Amino acid sequence: MKKLATPSLRHRLGSKLILVVGLTLLVSITTWAYFNIQSQKQKAMEDIVSGADRMAGTIKLGTHYAMMLNSRDDINQIITNIAKLKEIQYIRIYNKAGQIKYSNLPEELDQTTEIEAEACYICHRSDPPLTEISLAERTRILPATNGPRRLGIITPIRNEPACATDACHVHPADKKILGALDVVVSLKGTDFAISKARRDMIGLAGLAFLVTATIISLFVWRFVNRPISRLIDETQLIAKGHYESDVRIKSKDEMGQLALSINQMGGDIDRHQAELNKQRDEYQALFQLVPCLITVQDRDFRLLQYNQEFADKFASQPGEYCYQAYKGRSTKCINCPVEKTFQDGRSHVSEEAGIDKDGNITHWMLRTSPIHNEAGEVIAAMELSLDISDRKQLESQLAQSEKKYHTIFNSIPNPVFVLDLKTLDILDCNDSVRKVYDYSSEEIIGRSFLDLFEEEGREHYRVELKTRAVLNQVRHIRKSGKGIFVTIRISPCEYPGQVVWLATTSDITKRLEAEQQLIQASKMATLGEMATGVAHELNQPLSVIKTASSFCIKKINKTEIIPRDIMANLLTKIDGNVDRATRIINHMREFARKGDRKLASTQLNEVLERAFEIFSQQLKVRGIEVIWDIDADLPRVKCDPDRMEQVFINLLLNARDAIEERWAHQAYGPGDKRITLKSHVHANQVCMEVHDTGHGIPGDIIEKIFEPFFTTKEVGKGTGLGLSISYGIVKDCGGNIFARSDEGQGTVFIITFPREK
């Protein structure tokens, strides 16, 4: 640190302050003295003029009486006596012609002066002569020749009325001025007093200047020079790095505040320097230990500096070309980001690959940054490289995985849709969509998944898709407009950048058609088994009709008149039994036809009663008692009433056969052959139960009874499809069916449905 030279005297702040303050003080005191002297001089002159004027007035008054008497001796005596005063030089009285009529100097008597002489010219400078002039105009200063200066005052003698009327001498009344009194006094005493006052004032000003300048000099030296010298010494110590120095200035003025500021500045610099040193060490450590490659290169692409990570990765030396160190090249890279940084002074990014010192292929992502000098010129470039070899390997594996995923995704035989979590728009789909729906991926992607549903059910399924994992037997519309039935499975899934729904659909149209055929075949088989019961049901109304018709024929053959009331009763019975037979036939026809799969609000008690109507007569014929335990306020459920009738018919047939099989070869008493039909609500579920008093189902096979083609009946007496079809119907309607049995005690089949909301 270069030591500051001590400034010369003229360059010191104290000297400048003293000089400026001294000059200002000198000018101020000089100006004050000048105007004070002028004021004193003017005051003295005014006093002497005023005194001379009063003296002239006194002389005029003193000679007035003598003049009235025209006593020349008295006038001369008065003038002579007054002229003896020390200050008076001479006293003259002029007449109008300028002749000296009276004077304290006898030799001047009767002398005539020029009208234009200075004493007369005061009034006679105009024509006619002035009669009214001010005191200042009547006063004149006579310059000193061989003596002191003199002051002359001309006082006009006016023509008073007494003068114009007096008998001694008459002046015309039109004459205003009769003459003039000229009094000349010496200014010797006044000039001496003014001169003495001037000397005193100058001396006082000089003394005041010296005293004030001395005080200011001492003040500046004490409160400016000394503190500034100490502050300069302190700042030089701070400049040398001695931040712990302390300037002690006790004053509380600006110098004291400046000293405190410099002390605080030294402490702040000390702390900041320590922090800078700490940061420098940290940055140096970061530069060396940062887990990426850092190099600094010049315009020739030589390595000026690099960190430890680079040294460990590549076998290089300072001064080596970067393309040699990174890639083992003999010439620079064609697309060099460092070169671009030197050209435009900006940062550039690129990905590169090279060989490390172990011979392994290394990939890295680099970013360059310019380094400027004080003039703003790019003198070097920093290159920061991040090893991305593992990422490149993962990208390769990811690409292979994505290729495999797309292969699997497109090879899934079922259509798969990727849906937006909120809007249900189709974001992606696999190739199987074209096979099932006839839509290409370009046609279907971007549309709403709800477009595949029938229009009236879209809002319903919008909620269902977001709340249920599986939707069974959903009707979809293909591109051609043809409807198909599908099962939809929904699950959340991670999709690049967001969470989506993954919807997989399974075309179950053919399966449902096959099931429908099996159900229809089961209906036909059931109808075959019900033939005897139906015959019994139809036989009763036919018997009534036959009896009534035979009665009428006999009466007609005998030409007997049938009473009107008897005829009405017979016809009513015939009509009622025809209606009953019609209902049975229509019921059989409806049961036999293929119905649509529609869920509706259903009262299961009514379905059970309708199914029982077909069997009521044959059960009665076979001696099977039916006990009804029905909840009259049973809530409604959502199901297919026609298909549920088939379920109840199958259960009644199984109950009939189980009872017949058990009691066919043994005696039975009242209540042994019994079917109990129950309905009730349990835990928000609507329960329907069919109890029988058959032989029961062994525990080892009860879990198999709902499997297709499984039967416990003898060969030729069952297909094994009744319970399987019933199970499928109940499940399709959203319910559940199961059996409980105690072998030898009978079986109970229980169907449950959630109550309709």
C-alpha positions in Angstrom: 0.0 0.0 0.0 1.5 3.3 -1.1 1.9 5.8 1.8 0.1 9.1 1.2 2.4 12.2 1.1 1.8 15.0 3.6 0.1 17.9 1.8 1.9 21.2 1.5 0.7 24.2 3.6 -1.3 25.7 0.8 -3.0 22.3 0.1 -4.1 21.7 3.7 -7.7 22.0 4.6 -6.9 24.1 7.6 -5.0 26.6 5.5 -7.8 26.8 3.0 -10.3 27.3 5.8 -8.2 30.0 7.5 -7.6 31.8 4.1 -11.2 31.7 3.1 -12.5 32.7 6.6 -9.7 35.4 6.9 -10.5 36.9 3.6 -14.1 36.9 4.3 -13.5 38.4 7.7 -11.1 41.0 6.2 -13.6 42.1 3.5 -16.4 42.1 6.1 -14.5 44.3 8.6 -13.1 46.5 5.9 -16.5 47.1 4.5 -17.9 47.7 7.9 -15.1 50.2 8.7 -15.5 52.0 5.4 -19.2 52.6 5.9 -18.7 53.4 9.5 -16.1 56.0 8.7 -18.3 57.5 6.0 -21.2 57.6 8.4 -19.1 59.3 11.1 -17.7 61.7 8.5 -21.2 62.5 7.2 -22.5 62.9 10.8 -19.6 65.3 11.6 -20.2 67.3 8.5 -23.9 67.5 9.2 -23.2 68.7 12.7 -20.8 71.4 11.5 -23.2 72.5 8.7 -26.0 72.6 11.2 -23.9 74.6 13.7 -22.7 77.0 11.0 -26.3 77.5 9.8 -27.4 78.2 13.4 -24.5 80.6 13.8 -25.5 82.4 10.5 -29.1 82.6 11.8 -27.8 84.0 15.1 -25.7 86.6 13.3 -28.7 87.5 11.2 -30.9 87.9 14.2 -28.2 89.8 16.1 -27.8 92.3 13.3 -31.4 92.6 12.5 -32.1 95.4 15.0 -29.0 97.3 14.0 -29.9 97.1 10.4 -33.4 98.4 11.1 -31.8 101.4 12.7 -29.2 101.5 10.0 -26.5 101.6 12.6 -23.4 100.5 10.7 -21.1 100.7 13.6 -23.3 98.4 15.7 -23.4 95.9 12.8 -19.6 96.0 12.3 -19.1 95.6 16.0 -21.4 92.6 16.2 -19.7 90.9 13.2 -16.3 91.7 14.6 -17.1 90.2 18.0 -18.7 87.1 16.6 -15.7 86.6 14.2 -13.4 86.3 17.2 -14.7 82.8 17.6 -12.0 80.3 16.9 -13.7 78.4 14.1 -14.9 81.5 12.2 -12.7 82.6 9.3 -14.7 85.5 8.2 -18.2 87.0 8.1 -19.5 89.0 5.1 -22.7 90.7 4.3 -23.3 91.4 0.6 -25.8 93.7 -0.9 -27.8 92.8 -3.9 -25.1 94.2 -6.3 -22.5 91.9 -4.7 -20.7 94.6 -2.8 -19.3 93.7 0.6 -21.0 96.1 3.0 -19.9 94.5 6.2 -17.0 92.2 7.1 -14.8 91.2 9.9 -11.9 92.0 7.6 -11.8 95.8 7.2 -9.8 95.6 4.0 -12.7 93.9 2.2 -15.3 96.6 2.9 -16.9 98.1 -0.2 -15.3 95.5 -2.5 -17.5 94.3 -5.2 -17.4 90.6 -6.1 -18.3 89.0 -9.4 -22.0 87.9 -9.4 -20.8 84.6 -10.8 -18.3 84.1 -8.0 -19.0 81.1 -5.9 -20.7 82.9 -3.0 -23.1 84.7 -5.3 -23.5 82.1 -7.9 -25.5 80.0 -5.5 -28.5 82.3 -6.1 -27.6 84.0 -9.4 -27.1 80.8 -11.4 -30.5 81.4 -12.9 -32.4 84.5 -14.1 -34.2 85.8 -12.1 -32.1 84.8 -9.1 -33.3 82.1 -6.8 -35.1 83.1 -3.7 -35.7 79.7 -2.2 -32.7 77.3 -1.8 -32.0 74.4 0.5 -29.4 74.3 3.2 -27.4 71.8 1.2 -27.4 74.2 -1.8 -26.4 77.1 0.4 -23.4 75.1 1.8 -20.0 74.9 0.1 -16.6 73.4 0.9 -13.7 75.6 0.2 -10.6 73.5 -0.5 -7.5 73.9 1.5 -4.6 75.8 -0.1 -2.2 76.7 2.6 -4.5 75.9 5.5 -7.3 73.7 6.5 -10.5 73.3 4.6 -13.3 75.7 5.2 -17.1 75.5 5.2 -19.1 78.4 3.8 -22.9 79.0 4.2 -24.8 81.7 2.3 -27.9 82.9 4.1 -30.2 85.3 2.0 -31.4 88.5 3.7 -35.0 88.9 2.8 -37.0 92.1 2.4 -39.3 92.0 5.4 -42.3 94.2 5.7 -40.5 96.3 8.4 -37.7 97.1 6.0 -40.1 98.2 3.3 -42.0 100.6 5.6 -39.3 101.9 7.8 -38.6 105.6 7.5 -34.8 105.3 7.6 -34.4 103.7 4.2 -36.9 102.3 2.0 -36.7 99.2 -0.1 -39.3 98.6 -2.6 -41.9 96.0 -1.5 -41.4 94.0 -4.6 -37.8 93.3 -3.7 -37.6 89.9 -2.0 -33.9 89.6 -1.4 -31.9 92.5 -0.1 -28.5 90.8 0.3 -26.8 87.8 1.7 -24.9 86.8 4.8 -21.8 84.7 4.1 -20.3 82.8 7.0 -17.1 80.8 6.5 -15.9 78.6 9.3 -12.7 76.5 9.5 -13.0 72.6 9.3 -9.6 72.1 11.0 -11.1 70.6 14.1 -13.7 68.6 12.2 -11.1 67.2 9.8 -8.9 66.3 12.7 -11.7 64.5 14.5 -12.6 62.7 11.3 -9.0 61.7 10.7 -8.7 60.5 14.3 -11.9 58.5 14.0 -10.7 57.0 10.8 -7.4 55.9 12.4 -9.2 54.5 15.4 -11.7 52.7 13.2 -8.9 51.2 11.0 -7.0 50.2 14.1 -10.1 48.6 15.7 -10.8 46.7 12.5 -7.2 45.5 12.2 -7.3 44.4 15.9 -10.6 42.7 15.4 -9.3 41.0 12.3 -6.2 39.8 14.0 -8.0 38.6 17.1 -10.7 36.8 15.1 -8.2 35.3 12.7 -6.1 34.1 15.6 -9.2 32.5 17.3 -10.3 31.0 14.0 -6.8 29.6 13.3 -6.7 28.1 16.8 -10.2 26.6 16.4 -9.4 25.2 12.9 -6.1 23.7 14.2 -7.8 22.3 17.3 -11.1 21.1 15.9 -10.2 20.5 12.2 -6.5 20.0 11.5 -5.8 17.7 14.4 -8.9 15.5 14.0 -8.4 15.4 10.3 -4.7 14.3 10.7 -5.8 11.6 13.1 -8.6 10.5 10.7 -6.0 10.4 7.8 -3.7 8.3 9.9 -6.6 5.9 10.8 -7.8 5.6 7.2 -4.2 4.8 6.1 -4.1 2.1 8.7 -7.4 0.7 7.4 -6.0 0.9 3.9 -3.0 -1.2 5.2 -5.4 -3.8 6.6 -5.3 -2.7 10.3 -9.1 -2.7 10.8 -8.9 -2.9 14.6 -7.5 0.7 15.0 -9.7 3.2 16.9 -9.9 7.0 16.4 -10.7 8.6 19.7 -12.2 12.1 19.2 -14.2 13.2 22.2 -16.2 15.9 20.5 -19.8 15.2 19.5 -19.8 17.4 16.4 -19.4 16.2 12.8 -15.7 15.3 13.4 -16.8 13.1 16.3 -19.5 11.5 14.2 -17.0 11.1 11.3 -14.6 9.4 13.7 -17.3 7.0 14.9 -18.2 6.4 11.3 -14.6 5.6 10.4 -14.3 3.3 13.4 -17.6 1.6 12.4 -16.4 1.4 8.8 -13.2 -0.3 10.0 -15.2 -2.8 12.0 -17.6 -3.4 9.1 -14.7 -3.8 6.6 -13.0 -6.2 9.1 -16.2 -8.3 9.3 -16.8 -8.1 5.5 -13.2 -8.9 4.8 -13.4 -11.9 7.1 -16.7 -12.9 5.4 -15.1 -12.4 2.0 -12.1 -14.5 3.0 -14.5 -17.2 4.3 -16.5 -17.0 1.1 -13.3 -17.1 -1.0 -12.2 -20.2 0.8 -15.7 -21.7 0.5 -15.9 -20.9 -3.2 -12.4 -22.3 -3.7 -13.5 -25.4 -1.9 -16.7 -25.5 -3.9 -14.7 -25.1 -7.1 -12.5 -28.0 -6.2 -15.1 -30.2 -4.6 -18.2 -29.5 -6.7 -19.4 -32.8 -8.3 -19.1 -31.6 -11.9 -16.3 -30.8 -14.3 -15.2 -27.1 -14.3 -12.5 -25.7 -16.6 -11.3 -22.2 -17.5 -10.0 -21.8 -21.1 -8.4 -19.1 -23.1 -9.0 -18.1 -26.7 -6.7 -20.9 -27.9 -8.8 -23.4 -25.9 -6.0 -24.1 -23.5 -6.8 -25.1 -20.0 -5.9 -22.3 -17.6 -7.5 -23.9 -14.5 -9.7 -26.9 -13.6 -11.2 -28.4 -10.5 -10.4 -31.7 -8.8 -13.4 -33.5 -10.4 -11.9 -32.8 -13.9 -8.4 -33.9 -12.8 -9.8 -37.2 -11.5 -11.8 -37.8 -14.6 -9.3 -36.9 -17.3 -5.5 -37.2 -17.5 -4.6 -33.6 -18.4 -2.2 -30.9 -17.5 -2.6 -27.1 -17.3 -1.9 -25.6 -20.8 -3.2 -28.6 -22.6 -5.9 -28.1 -25.2 -9.4 -28.9 -24.0 -10.2 -31.1 -27.1 -7.1 -33.2 -26.3 -8.1 -33.6 -22.6 -11.8 -34.3 -23.3 -11.8 -36.3 -26.5 -8.2 -37.0 -27.4 -8.5 -34.9 -30.6 -5.7 -33.1 -32.4 -8.0 -30.3 -33.6 -10.8 -28.4 -32.0 -14.4 -29.7 -32.2 -16.4 -28.5 -35.2 -19.3 -27.3 -33.0 -17.5 -25.8 -30.1 -19.6 -23.9 -27.5 -16.4 -22.2 -26.0 -15.6 -20.7 -29.4 -19.2 -19.4 -29.7 -18.9 -17.8 -26.2 -15.7 -15.9 -27.3 -17.5 -14.8 -30.5 -20.7 -13.4 -29.0 -20.0 -13.2 -25.3 -23.0 -15.4 -24.3 -23.5 -18.7 -22.6 -24.0 -21.8 -24.7 -25.2 -25.3 -23.9 -24.5 -28.6 -25.6 -24.1 -32.3 -25.0 -20.8 -34.0 -25.7 -19.2 -37.5 -25.5 -15.6 -38.5 -25.0 -13.2 -41.0 -23.5 -12.1 -40.7 -19.8 -8.7 -41.7 -18.6 -10.0 -45.3 -17.9 -11.0 -45.6 -21.6 -14.8 -45.5 -20.8 -17.2 -43.6 -23.0 -18.4 -40.6 -21.0 -21.4 -38.4 -21.8 -21.7 -34.9 -20.3 -23.8 -31.8 -20.6 -21.9 -28.6 -20.7 -22.6 -24.9 -20.3 -20.2 -22.1 -21.1 -20.0 -18.7 -19.5 -17.8 -15.7 -20.5 -15.2 -14.1 -18.1 -14.7 -10.4 -18.7 -12.0 -8.0 -17.7 -12.5 -4.5 -16.4 -12.9 -3.2 -20.0 -15.8 -5.6 -20.6 -13.7 -7.8 -23.0 -14.0 -11.6 -22.9 -10.6 -12.8 -21.8 -11.6 -16.4 -20.8 -14.4 -18.9 -20.8 -15.6 -21.1 -18.0 -17.0 -24.5 -19.0 -19.1 -26.4 -16.6 -19.8 -30.0 -17.5 -22.2 -32.5 -15.8 -21.6 -36.2 -16.2 -24.8 -37.6 -17.7 -23.5 -41.1 -18.6 -25.9 -42.8 -16.1 -28.7 -40.7 -17.4 -27.9 -41.6 -21.0 -27.9 -45.3 -20.0 -31.2 -44.8 -18.3 -32.6 -43.0 -21.3 -31.5 -45.9 -23.5 -33.2 -48.4 -21.0 -36.2 -46.1 -20.9 -36.5 -46.0 -24.6 -36.3 -49.8 -24.7 -38.9 -50.0 -21.9 -41.2 -47.6 -23.7 -40.9 -49.6 -26.9 -41.7 -52.7 -24.9 -44.6 -50.9 -23.2 -46.0 -49.7 -26.5 -45.6 -53.2 -27.9 -47.5 -54.7 -24.9 -50.0 -51.9 -24.9 -50.9 -52.3 -28.5 -50.8 -56.1 -28.2 -53.5 -56.3 -25.5 -56.5 -58.0 -27.1 -59.0 -55.8 -25.2 -59.4 -52.0 -26.0 -57.5 -49.8 -23.6 -58.2 -46.1 -23.2 -56.2 -43.4 -21.3 -58.7 -40.9 -20.0 -58.3 -37.4 -18.6 -59.0 -37.5 -14.9 -61.5 -34.7 -15.0 -63.0 -34.5 -18.5 -62.8 -38.2 -19.4 -61.3 -37.1 -22.8 -59.4 -39.9 -24.6 -55.7 -39.1 -24.4 -54.4 -42.4 -25.9 -55.6 -45.8 -26.9 -54.2 -49.1 -28.2 -54.6 -50.8 -31.5 -57.4 -53.1 -30.3 -59.8 -50.1 -30.3 -59.9 -50.3 -34.1 -60.8 -54.1 -34.0 -63.7 -53.6 -31.5 -65.0 -50.1 -32.3 -63.8 -49.6 -35.9 -62.2 -46.2 -34.9 -58.6 -45.4 -35.7 -56.5 -43.8 -33.0 -56.5 -40.5 -35.0 -60.3 -40.5 -35.0 -60.9 -41.4 -31.3 -58.1 -39.5 -29.5 -59.3 -36.2 -28.3 -62.9 -37.2 -28.1 -64.8 -37.8 -24.9 -65.0 -41.4 -23.8 -68.7 -40.8 -23.1 -69.3 -40.5 -26.8 -69.1 -44.3 -26.9 -72.2 -44.5 -24.6 -75.9 -44.1 -25.6 -76.8 -40.4 -25.4 -79.4 -40.8 -22.7 -77.1 -42.6 -20.3 -73.9 -40.4 -20.6 -74.4 -38.3 -17.6 -75.2 -41.3 -15.5 -72.0 -43.1 -16.6 -69.9 -39.9 -16.1 -70.5 -40.4 -12.4 -70.2 -44.2 -12.5 -66.8 -44.1 -14.3 -65.3 -41.9 -11.5 -66.8 -43.9 -8.6 -66.8 -47.6 -9.6 -63.9 -49.9 -10.5 -66.0 -52.2 -12.7 -69.1 -51.6 -14.9 -70.8 -54.7 -16.1 -72.9 -55.1 -19.3 -72.6 -51.5 -20.5 -73.9 -50.8 -23.9 -71.4 -49.1 -26.3 -71.9 -47.8 -29.8 -69.5 -48.7 -32.5 -68.5 -46.3 -35.4 -71.1 -48.0 -37.6 -73.8 -47.3 -35.0 -74.2 -50.9 -34.0 -74.5 -51.5 -30.3 -72.2 -53.9 -28.3 -72.1 -54.9 -24.6 -68.8 -54.4 -22.8 -67.4 -54.8 -19.3 -65.4 -51.7 -18.2 -62.6 -51.8 -15.7 -61.4 -48.4 -14.4 -58.2 -47.7 -12.4 -56.1 -44.6 -11.8 -52.7 -44.7 -13.5 -49.6 -42.5 -13.8 -49.3 -40.9 -17.3 -46.4 -38.6 -18.3 -47.0 -35.4 -16.3 -50.4 -36.3 -14.8 -52.7 -38.9 -13.2 -55.2 -40.4 -15.5 -57.9 -43.1 -15.7 -57.0 -46.4 -17.4 -60.2 -47.9 -18.9 -60.1 -51.4 -20.3 -63.2 -52.7 -22.1 -64.1 -56.3 -22.8 -66.6 -57.1 -25.5 -69.1 -59.5 -23.9 -71.7 -59.3 -26.6 -71.2 -62.9 -27.8 -71.0 -64.2 -24.3 -74.3 -62.5 -23.4 -75.9 -64.0 -26.5 -74.7 -67.4 -25.5 -75.9 -66.8 -22.0 -79.3 -65.7 -23.3 -79.5 -68.9 -25.4 -78.7 -70.9 -22.3 -81.3 -69.0 -20.2 -83.9 -69.5 -23.0 -83.1 -73.2 -23.1 -83.4 -73.3 -19.3 -86.7 -71.6 -19.6 -87.9 -74.2 -22.1 -86.7 -77.0 -19.9 -88.5 -75.3 -17.0 -91.6 -75.1 -19.1 -91.3 -78.8 -19.8 -91.1 -79.6 -16.2 -94.0 -77.2 -15.5 -96.2 -78.9 -18.1 -98.0 -81.1 -15.6 -98.6 -78.2 -13.2 -99.8 -76.0 -16.1 -102.2 -78.7 -17.2 -103.6 -78.8 -13.7 -103.9 -75.0 -13.6 -105.8 -75.0 -17.0 -107.9 -78.1 -16.1 -109.8 -76.3 -13.3 -111.1 -73.3 -15.4 -111.9 -75.7 -18.3 -113.8 -78.0 -15.9 -115.9 -75.0 -14.7 -116.5 -73.9 -18.3 -117.4 -77.5 -19.3 -119.9 -77.9 -16.4 -121.6 -74.6 -17.1 -121.8 -75.2 -20.9 -123.2 -78.8 -20.3 -125.9 -77.4 -18.0 -127.0 -74.9 -20.6 -127.1 -77.5 -23.3 -129.3 -79.8 -21.2 -131.7 -77.0 -20.5 -131.8 -76.1 -24.2 -132.4 -79.7 -25.2 -135.3 -79.9 -22.7 -136.6 -76.6 -24.0 -136.5 -75.3 -20.4 -136.1 -71.7 -19.7 -133.0 -70.9 -17.7 -133.7 -68.3 -15.1 -132.0 -64.9 -15.7 -130.0 -64.9 -12.5 -128.8 -68.5 -13.0 -127.8 -67.6 -16.6 -125.9 -64.5 -15.4 -124.1 -66.5 -12.8 -123.1 -69.2 -15.3 -121.9 -66.7 -17.8 -119.9 -64.8 -15.1 -118.2 -68.1 -14.1 -117.4 -69.0 -17.7 -116.0 -65.4 -18.3 -113.9 -65.4 -15.2 -112.4 -68.9 -15.8 -111.7 -67.9 -19.5 -109.8 -64.9 -18.1 -107.9 -67.1 -15.7 -106.9 -69.5 -18.4 -105.8 -66.6 -20.6 -103.7 -65.2 -17.8 -102.0 -68.6 -17.4 -101.3 -68.9 -21.1 -100.0 -65.3 -21.3 -97.9 -65.8 -18.3 -96.4 -68.9 -20.0 -95.9 -67.0 -23.2 -94.1 -64.1 -21.5 -92.0 -66.4 -19.5 -90.9 -68.3 -22.7 -90.1 -65.2 -24.8 -86.6 -63.6 -24.9 -86.6 -60.4 -22.8 -84.5 -57.3 -23.0 -81.9 -56.8 -20.2 -83.3 -53.8 -18.4 -83.0 -52.9 -14.7 -86.1 -51.4 -13.3 -87.6 -50.5 -9.9 -89.1 -53.8 -8.7 -91.2 -55.1 -5.8 -89.8 -58.6 -5.3 -92.9 -59.7 -3.4 -94.9 -59.3 -6.6 -92.4 -61.2 -8.7 -92.4 -64.1 -6.2 -96.2 -64.2 -6.2 -96.3 -64.2 -10.0 -93.8 -67.1 -10.1 -95.8 -69.0 -7.5 -99.0 -68.8 -9.5 -97.7 -71.4 -12.0 -97.0 -73.9 -9.2 -99.8 -73.3 -6.8 -102.0 -76.0 -8.2 -99.4 -78.7 -8.7 -97.9 -78.1 -5.3 -101.4 -78.5 -3.8 -101.8 -81.7 -5.7 -98.5 -83.1 -4.4 -99.4 -82.2 -0.9 -96.7 -79.6 -0.4 -97.7 -76.8 1.9 -96.6 -73.3 1.2 -96.1 -70.9 4.1 -95.8 -67.2 3.3 -93.8 -64.9 5.7 -93.8 -61.7 3.6 -92.9 -58.2 4.7 -95.8 -56.1 3.2 -93.6 -52.9 3.3 -90.7 -54.5 1.6 -88.6 -51.7 -0.1 -88.2 -51.8 -3.9 -84.9 -52.8 -5.5 -83.2 -52.3 -8.9 -83.3 -55.5 -11.0 -84.8 -57.2 -14.1 -88.2 -58.5 -13.0 -88.7 -61.0 -15.8 -85.3 -62.6 -15.2 -85.9 -62.6 -11.5 -89.2 -64.5 -12.0 -87.1 -67.2 -13.7 -84.8 -67.3 -10.7 -87.8 -67.8 -8.3 -89.3 -70.5 -10.6 -85.9 -72.4 -10.6 -85.7 -72.2 -6.8 -89.4 -73.4 -6.4 -88.7 -76.3 -8.8 -85.6 -77.3 -6.9 -87.5 -77.0 -3.6 -90.4 -79.2 -5.0 -87.9 -81.8 -6.3 -85.9 -81.9 -3.1 -89.1 -82.5 -1.0 -90.4 -85.1 -3.5 -87.0 -86.9 -3.5 -86.9 -87.0 0.4 -90.5 -88.1 1.1 -91.0 -90.3 -1.9 -90.2 -93.6 -0.1 -91.1 -92.7 3.5 -94.1 -91.8 5.5 -94.7 -88.1 6.2 -97.0 -86.3 8.4 -98.6 -82.8 8.4 -96.1 -80.1 7.8 -93.3 -82.4 6.7 -93.7 -81.4 3.0 -93.3 -77.7 3.3 -92.0 -74.7 1.4 -91.5 -71.4 3.3 -91.3 -68.1 1.4 -89.9 -65.2 3.3 -89.0 -61.5 2.6 -87.5 -59.0 5.0 -85.0 -56.2 5.4 -81.6 -56.7 7.1 -78.8 -54.2 7.3 -80.2 -52.1 4.5 -80.4 -55.2 2.3 -83.7 -56.6 0.9 -83.6 -60.4 1.6 -85.7 -63.1 -0.2 -85.6 -66.6 1.2 -86.9 -70.0 -0.1 -86.9 -72.8 2.5 -87.6 -76.4 1.8 -87.8 -79.6 3.9 -85.9 -81.7 1.5 -82.9 -83.9 2.3 -80.4 -80.9 2.2 -77.1 -80.5 0.5 -73.9 -82.1 1.8 -71.4 -79.6 3.1 -68.6 -80.8 0.8 -70.5 -79.8 -2.4 -72.6 -76.8 -1.3 -69.9 -74.5 -2.7 -70.2 -76.1 -6.1 -74.0 -76.0 -6.6 -73.8 -72.7 -8.6 -71.2 -74.1 -11.1 -72.5 -74.7 -14.6 -73.7 -78.3 -15.3 -73.2 -79.3 -11.7 -76.3 -81.2 -10.4 -77.2 -83.6 -7.6 -80.2 -85.0 -9.4 -80.2 -88.4 -11.2 -79.2 -88.5 -14.9 -82.0 -87.3 -17.1 -83.7 -85.3 -14.3 -81.6 -82.1 -14.5 -79.3 -80.1 -16.8 -77.2 -78.5 -14.0 -77.8 -75.0 -15.5 -80.7 -73.8 -13.3 -78.7 -72.6 -10.3 -75.8 -71.4 -12.5 -78.1 -69.3 -14.6 -79.9 -68.0 -11.5 -76.5 -67.1 -10.0 -75.6 -65.1 -13.1 -79.0 -63.3 -13.3 -78.7 -62.2 -9.6 -75.1 -61.0 -10.0 -76.0 -59.1 -13.2 -78.7 -57.3 -11.3 -76.3 -56.3 -8.6 -77.5 -58.8 -6.0 -76.1 -61.8 -4.2 -77.3 -65.4 -3.8 -76.1 -68.2 -1.5 -77.4 -71.3 0.2 -77.3 -72.7 3.7 -78.2 -76.3 4.4 -78.2 -78.9 7.2 -78.0 -82.3 5.7 -81.3 -84.1 6.4 -83.0 -80.9 7.5 -83.6 -79.1 4.3 -82.0 -76.1 2.4 -82.6 -72.4 2.3 -81.7 -70.2 -0.7 -81.1 -66.5 0.2 -81.2 -63.7 -2.3 -80.1 -60.1 -1.2 -80.3 -56.8 -3.0 -79.4 -53.3 -1.9 -82.5 -51.3 -1.3 -83.3 -48.7 -3.9 -82.1 -45.2 -3.0 
